[in-house]
Amino acid sequence: MYSQFLDTYNEARTIGFNNINVDLMLGLPNQTLEILKDSVSKVIKLNPEHISVYSLILEEGTVLQKLVESKRQELPSEDTERKMYWDTKKMLEENGYIHYEISNFAKEGYFSRHNSDCWEQKEYIGFGLSAHSYIDRKRFSNTEDLKKYIDNINCSNFAQNVILCENQNDMDVKKEYMLLGLRTLKGVCISKYKLKFNDNPIFTFKDELNKLIANDLLKVDGDYIRLTSRGLDFGNIVWQEFV
Protein backbone atom coordinates (compact mmCIF):
# COMPACT_ATOMS: atom_id res chain seq x y z
CA MET A 1 0.00 0.00 0.00
CA TYR A 2 2.75 2.48 0.95
CA SER A 3 4.72 1.56 -2.18
CA GLN A 4 1.65 2.37 -4.31
CA PHE A 5 1.31 5.74 -2.59
CA LEU A 6 5.01 6.44 -3.10
CA ASP A 7 4.87 5.52 -6.79
CA THR A 8 1.86 7.80 -7.29
CA TYR A 9 3.47 10.67 -5.40
CA ASN A 10 6.74 10.42 -7.35
CA GLU A 11 4.88 10.17 -10.65
CA ALA A 12 2.92 13.32 -9.81
CA ARG A 13 6.19 15.14 -9.14
CA THR A 14 7.76 13.80 -12.34
CA ILE A 15 4.97 15.09 -14.56
CA GLY A 16 5.10 18.53 -13.00
CA PHE A 17 2.73 18.80 -10.05
CA ASN A 18 4.23 21.38 -7.68
CA ASN A 19 1.44 21.59 -5.13
CA ILE A 20 0.62 18.23 -3.55
CA ASN A 21 -1.39 17.35 -0.45
CA VAL A 22 -0.81 14.21 1.60
CA ASP A 23 -3.41 12.88 4.07
CA LEU A 24 -2.31 11.34 7.37
CA MET A 25 -4.66 9.39 9.63
CA LEU A 26 -4.50 9.04 13.41
CA GLY A 27 -6.06 6.47 15.69
CA LEU A 28 -5.96 3.54 13.26
CA PRO A 29 -6.18 -0.07 14.47
CA ASN A 30 -2.80 -1.28 15.78
CA GLN A 31 -1.27 2.16 15.21
CA THR A 32 1.23 3.10 17.89
CA LEU A 33 2.98 6.41 18.56
CA GLU A 34 6.17 4.94 17.10
CA ILE A 35 4.41 3.80 13.91
CA LEU A 36 2.77 7.20 13.52
CA LYS A 37 6.05 9.09 14.02
CA ASP A 38 7.67 6.92 11.39
CA SER A 39 4.81 7.72 8.98
CA VAL A 40 5.07 11.45 9.68
CA SER A 41 8.85 11.37 9.17
CA LYS A 42 8.44 9.64 5.81
CA VAL A 43 5.89 12.20 4.66
CA ILE A 44 8.07 15.12 5.77
CA LYS A 45 10.99 13.71 3.74
CA LEU A 46 8.76 13.71 0.65
CA ASN A 47 8.34 17.46 1.17
CA PRO A 48 4.69 17.93 0.10
CA GLU A 49 3.33 21.47 0.15
CA HIS A 50 0.23 20.58 2.20
CA ILE A 51 -0.55 17.90 4.78
CA SER A 52 -4.00 17.06 6.20
CA VAL A 53 -4.20 15.19 9.51
CA TYR A 54 -7.43 13.37 10.33
CA SER A 55 -8.53 11.23 13.24
CA LEU A 56 -10.29 8.01 12.34
CA ILE A 57 -14.08 8.20 12.60
CA LEU A 58 -15.93 4.90 12.84
CA GLU A 59 -18.88 5.12 10.46
CA GLU A 60 -22.03 3.27 11.48
CA GLY A 61 -22.51 -0.02 9.64
CA THR A 62 -18.98 -0.29 8.26
CA VAL A 63 -16.91 -3.47 8.53
CA LEU A 64 -14.38 -1.73 10.77
CA GLN A 65 -17.08 -0.46 13.11
CA LYS A 66 -18.37 -4.01 13.51
CA LEU A 67 -14.86 -5.38 14.08
CA VAL A 68 -14.17 -2.82 16.82
CA GLU A 69 -17.57 -3.38 18.42
CA SER A 70 -16.95 -7.14 18.53
CA LYS A 71 -13.46 -6.59 20.01
CA ARG A 72 -11.76 -8.17 16.99
CA GLN A 73 -10.00 -4.87 16.32
CA GLU A 74 -8.74 -2.43 18.92
CA LEU A 75 -8.26 1.28 18.45
CA PRO A 76 -5.77 3.44 20.38
CA SER A 77 -7.21 5.02 23.53
CA GLU A 78 -8.51 8.59 23.43
CA ASP A 79 -5.46 9.78 25.37
CA THR A 80 -3.12 8.06 22.92
CA GLU A 81 -5.00 9.48 19.94
CA ARG A 82 -4.71 13.01 21.37
CA LYS A 83 -0.97 12.52 21.98
CA MET A 84 -0.70 11.38 18.36
CA TYR A 85 -2.30 14.66 17.29
CA TRP A 86 0.00 16.85 19.36
CA ASP A 87 3.15 14.87 18.44
CA THR A 88 2.24 15.18 14.75
CA LYS A 89 1.56 18.90 15.14
CA LYS A 90 4.96 19.40 16.81
CA MET A 91 6.86 17.43 14.15
CA LEU A 92 5.19 19.25 11.27
CA GLU A 93 5.67 22.70 12.77
CA GLU A 94 9.33 21.96 13.48
CA ASN A 95 9.72 21.19 9.80
CA GLY A 96 8.22 24.40 8.46
CA TYR A 97 4.53 23.50 8.16
CA ILE A 98 2.05 26.10 9.40
CA HIS A 99 -0.93 24.79 11.36
CA TYR A 100 -3.68 26.98 9.90
CA GLU A 101 -6.82 24.88 10.42
CA ILE A 102 -7.56 22.22 12.99
CA SER A 103 -6.76 19.40 10.53
CA ASN A 104 -4.52 21.18 8.02
CA PHE A 105 -0.86 22.13 7.77
CA ALA A 106 0.89 23.84 4.87
CA LYS A 107 4.03 25.59 3.82
CA GLU A 108 3.82 29.37 3.51
CA GLY A 109 1.76 30.29 0.45
CA TYR A 110 0.14 26.88 0.09
CA PHE A 111 -2.98 27.14 2.25
CA SER A 112 -5.96 25.54 0.52
CA ARG A 113 -7.74 28.38 -1.28
CA HIS A 114 -11.03 26.52 -1.63
CA ASN A 115 -11.15 25.48 2.03
CA SER A 116 -10.09 28.95 3.18
CA ASP A 117 -12.93 30.48 1.15
CA CYS A 118 -15.41 28.01 2.66
CA TRP A 119 -14.28 28.86 6.21
CA GLU A 120 -14.91 32.53 5.43
CA GLN A 121 -18.35 31.61 4.08
CA LYS A 122 -17.61 32.74 0.53
CA GLU A 123 -19.87 31.50 -2.25
CA TYR A 124 -18.88 28.69 -4.59
CA ILE A 125 -20.51 26.58 -7.27
CA GLY A 126 -19.84 22.92 -8.03
CA PHE A 127 -20.20 21.27 -11.42
CA GLY A 128 -20.84 17.59 -12.03
CA LEU A 129 -22.39 14.59 -10.35
CA SER A 130 -22.86 15.03 -6.56
CA ALA A 131 -21.14 18.46 -6.63
CA HIS A 132 -22.12 20.89 -3.87
CA SER A 133 -22.64 24.66 -4.06
CA TYR A 134 -23.30 27.61 -1.76
CA ILE A 135 -24.98 30.66 -3.29
CA ASP A 136 -27.24 33.35 -1.83
CA ARG A 137 -27.46 31.60 1.57
CA LYS A 138 -28.55 28.35 -0.07
CA ARG A 139 -26.62 25.09 0.08
CA PHE A 140 -27.49 22.59 -2.61
CA SER A 141 -26.04 19.61 -4.40
CA ASN A 142 -26.42 17.81 -7.69
CA THR A 143 -28.04 14.39 -7.76
CA GLU A 144 -25.93 11.30 -7.07
CA ASP A 145 -27.84 9.32 -9.72
CA LEU A 146 -25.65 9.22 -12.84
CA LYS A 147 -28.41 8.13 -15.24
CA LYS A 148 -30.79 10.81 -13.93
CA TYR A 149 -28.02 13.42 -14.14
CA ILE A 150 -27.26 12.63 -17.79
CA ASP A 151 -30.91 12.31 -18.81
CA ASN A 152 -31.76 15.70 -17.29
CA ILE A 153 -28.84 17.35 -19.07
CA ASN A 154 -29.80 15.78 -22.39
CA CYS A 155 -33.34 17.11 -21.93
CA SER A 156 -32.10 20.53 -20.69
CA ASN A 157 -33.86 19.92 -17.34
CA PHE A 158 -30.88 21.21 -15.38
CA ALA A 159 -32.95 22.25 -12.35
CA GLN A 160 -34.09 18.64 -11.89
CA ASN A 161 -30.54 17.69 -10.94
CA VAL A 162 -30.45 20.12 -8.01
CA ILE A 163 -31.25 19.06 -4.44
CA LEU A 164 -31.74 21.88 -1.92
CA CYS A 165 -29.91 21.02 1.29
CA GLU A 166 -30.33 24.21 3.33
CA ASN A 167 -31.91 27.65 3.03
CA GLN A 168 -30.36 29.81 5.76
CA ASN A 169 -31.91 32.65 7.73
CA ASP A 170 -29.93 35.49 9.32
CA MET A 171 -29.07 33.62 12.51
CA ASP A 172 -28.14 30.45 10.60
CA VAL A 173 -25.58 32.41 8.62
CA LYS A 174 -24.10 34.04 11.74
CA LYS A 175 -23.82 30.76 13.62
CA GLU A 176 -22.23 29.04 10.67
CA TYR A 177 -19.73 31.88 10.26
CA MET A 178 -18.68 31.36 13.89
CA LEU A 179 -18.50 27.58 13.54
CA LEU A 180 -16.41 27.70 10.37
CA GLY A 181 -14.12 30.46 11.62
CA LEU A 182 -13.43 28.60 14.84
CA ARG A 183 -12.06 25.67 12.84
CA THR A 184 -9.12 27.85 11.88
CA LEU A 185 -6.17 28.54 14.12
CA LYS A 186 -6.48 32.31 13.67
CA GLY A 187 -10.16 32.13 14.64
CA VAL A 188 -13.03 34.53 13.95
CA CYS A 189 -11.99 38.09 13.17
CA ILE A 190 -14.33 40.36 15.15
CA SER A 191 -13.93 43.37 12.84
CA LYS A 192 -14.66 41.24 9.73
CA TYR A 193 -17.75 39.83 11.44
CA LYS A 194 -18.95 43.38 12.19
CA LEU A 195 -18.48 44.43 8.56
CA LYS A 196 -20.26 41.35 7.22
CA PHE A 197 -23.25 41.39 9.56
CA ASN A 198 -23.34 44.92 11.03
CA ASP A 199 -23.34 43.15 14.37
CA ASN A 200 -20.90 42.28 17.16
CA PRO A 201 -20.30 38.57 17.89
CA ILE A 202 -19.24 39.38 21.44
CA PHE A 203 -22.81 40.51 22.14
CA THR A 204 -24.75 38.22 19.79
CA PHE A 205 -23.12 35.11 21.23
CA LYS A 206 -22.44 36.44 24.72
CA ASP A 207 -23.78 33.36 26.53
CA GLU A 208 -22.03 30.84 24.29
CA LEU A 209 -18.71 32.69 24.42
CA ASN A 210 -18.80 33.23 28.18
CA LYS A 211 -19.45 29.51 28.70
CA LEU A 212 -16.67 28.40 26.34
CA ILE A 213 -14.17 30.93 27.70
CA ALA A 214 -14.96 29.86 31.28
CA ASN A 215 -14.18 26.27 30.26
CA ASP A 216 -10.87 27.32 28.68
CA LEU A 217 -12.02 26.30 25.21
CA LEU A 218 -12.01 29.76 23.63
CA LYS A 219 -10.17 33.03 24.18
CA VAL A 220 -10.53 36.58 22.88
CA ASP A 221 -7.13 37.61 21.57
CA GLY A 222 -7.15 41.19 20.27
CA ASP A 223 -9.43 41.27 17.23
CA TYR A 224 -9.90 37.50 17.19
CA ILE A 225 -11.96 34.85 18.95
CA ARG A 226 -9.99 31.61 18.72
CA LEU A 227 -9.59 28.14 20.15
CA THR A 228 -7.29 27.59 23.12
CA SER A 229 -4.94 24.61 23.20
CA ARG A 230 -7.64 22.77 25.14
CA GLY A 231 -10.14 23.87 22.51
CA LEU A 232 -8.09 22.08 19.84
CA ASP A 233 -8.72 18.83 21.71
CA PHE A 234 -12.41 19.50 22.30
CA GLY A 235 -13.39 21.37 19.15
CA ASN A 236 -16.63 19.45 18.79
CA ILE A 237 -17.87 20.91 22.08
CA VAL A 238 -17.12 24.42 20.79
CA TRP A 239 -18.78 23.93 17.40
CA GLN A 240 -21.90 22.40 18.94
CA GLU A 241 -22.66 25.77 20.52
CA PHE A 242 -23.15 27.23 17.05
CA VAL A 243 -25.14 24.45 15.38
N, C-alpha and C positions, 0 to 999 in steps of 0.2 A: 504493500500500500504506500509506504513512504517513498519507495523507489519510483512509483508511478507519479506521485506528487512532484518529486525532484525532476523527473524527466519533463513533465509538463511545464514546471517553473523555468527550467533552463531553456526549453524550446521557446517559451514566450520571450525570454530575454534575447535569444538568438535572432528572432524575427523582428525585434525592435521595440517591444513594449518597455516603456521606461517609467511606468507607474503601476505597480503591482501590489495588490493586497493579499495577505495571508491570514487565514482564520486559525486561531488556536482555541482548543476546548479544554475546560477545567472540569474536574469532578467526574471523570470517566471511570467505568469499572476497572479495578485493578491499577488505576493510576496512582502513583506515589509522588511525593514532592521531588524525589530524585529523578524520576522518569519525566516529570513535567519540566524541570530545570534543564534537562538534556534536550528536550524538544524546543524550549525557548532558545537555548544556545544555538541550536542548529538553524533555527529561523533567523536569528540575528546575523549569523554568518552569511546567510543568503542575501542580506541587505535589502529587503523589500522596502518600498516607500511607506506602506501602510500595514498595520497589523490590528486585527480585531480579536478580542478575547472574550469568549462566551462561556458561561457556566452551563453545564448540561441541564436540560429540562426534560423530565420524564413525561412524555405525552400519553394521555389516557388511551388505553387499548393497544399500545405498541408492544412488540415482542419484548423489548428491553424492560418496559414497565412491568410486564408479567413476570419476567425473570427476577427482577429485584423484589417484587412483592412475594414471590415464592422462595426467596432467600437463595436462589441459584446463582445470583450475581449480587455483589456487594459494592456499594458506592462509597467513596471517601466520606468521612463525617463532615458535618457542617463546619466545624472548626478547621479541619484540614483543608476544605474547599476554600475557605476565606484566606487561609495562609497561602494557598496556591495563588489566589488573586493578588495579594500584596507582594509576594515574592516575584511574580511575573511583572507587576507594575514597576518594582524597584529595578529589575534587570533591564527592562525596556528603557526606562528613563535614564539609567546609567549609560546606555548605548545610543543616546541621542533622539529617542522617540518621545514625543510630547503627548501626554495623556490629556486629550481634549474633550472626550465624552466618556461616559462611564465604562463603555466596552471598547473604545477605540483609541489607538495610538498612531501617531504619524510623524514623519520627519517634517521639518519646517517647510511650509508651502504645499504640503500634500494632504491637507485635511479634505475629507470627502465633501465636495461641493453640494451634491444632491442632499446628503444627510444634513449638512449644515443648514441648507435652505429649509428643509422640513422642520428642523428644531426651532427655526425662527418663524415658522408658520407661513412660509411663502407658498404661493400657488404653483402647481405643477400639473402637467397632463401626461397620461400614459397612453401609449398606442400598442395595440395587439391584444391577444388572448389573455384574459385575467389581469390586464394592466389596471393600475389604480390611479386616480386623479383627485386633486383638491382644488376646486375653483368656486369662488363666490360663496364661501362657507359651506360648501357641499362636498362630501366625500363620496365618490362612486367608483365602481369598477366595471370592467367589461366581463361578459359571461365567460365561464370556464368551459363551456360546451363548444368544442371546435366546429362541429357540423353546423350548429346554430349560428355561430359567429360568421362562418363563411357564407351560409345561405342568406343571412341578413345583409351582408355586404353586397352579395350578388344582386339582391333585390333592392338595394339602396335604402334598406330599413335600418340605418345606423343606430337610431335611438333604441331599437329593440335589443341591442347588445349591452345596453347600459343598465347597471343595477345600482340604485341609490342606497348607500350605506348609512349616511348621516346627513342631516340638515341642521346646522348649528344655530342656536340663538346667541344673544350677546354674552351671556354668562358661560355658555359652553366654550365659546372662543377664548374667553379670558382664562378659564380653568385649563384648557388645553395648552395655551401659551405658557402658563406656569409649569405644567407637567413636562412639556417638551424642553423648556429652558433649563429645568432642574436636572435634566439628564446630562447636561454639559458641565464641564469642570469650572467654567467661568460663571455659570449660573444665569439667572434672569437679570437683565440690565433694567434697573428701575426707571431711568430716564427714557429708554426706548419704549418701555411699557406705557409710560405716560403719554408719549407722542402717538403711539398706536391707538390707545383706547381713551385718551383724555381722562385718565383715571389714575389713581395711585394704588399699586398692589399692596402696599403696607397697610392701607385702610380697608381695601376691598376684602383682603384675606387676613385680616387682623387675627381672628381666632385661630385659624389654621397655622399661621406663622408663629404666633406666640406658643402654641402647643409644641410645634416641631423644634423651635429654638430652645424651649425649656427642656426638651429631651435630647439636646445636643445633636440634632439631626440636620439643622439648618443654621446659618449665620448670615447676618447682614454685614457686608464688607464693602464700605464705601457706597458705590452706586450699584452694587450687585447683591442679590440674594442667592446664596450658593450652598451646596452640600458641605457638611463637615466631613472629617475623616470617618466618623461613625456613620454619617449619612450615606457614604459610599457603600458601606456594608448592608445598610437597611433602606436602600433606595425605594423599595416597593412600599414601605410604610409611608414615605414622603409622598410618592406619586398618588397613593390611594386618597390622600386628602383633596386631590384636585380632579378626581374622576366624577 
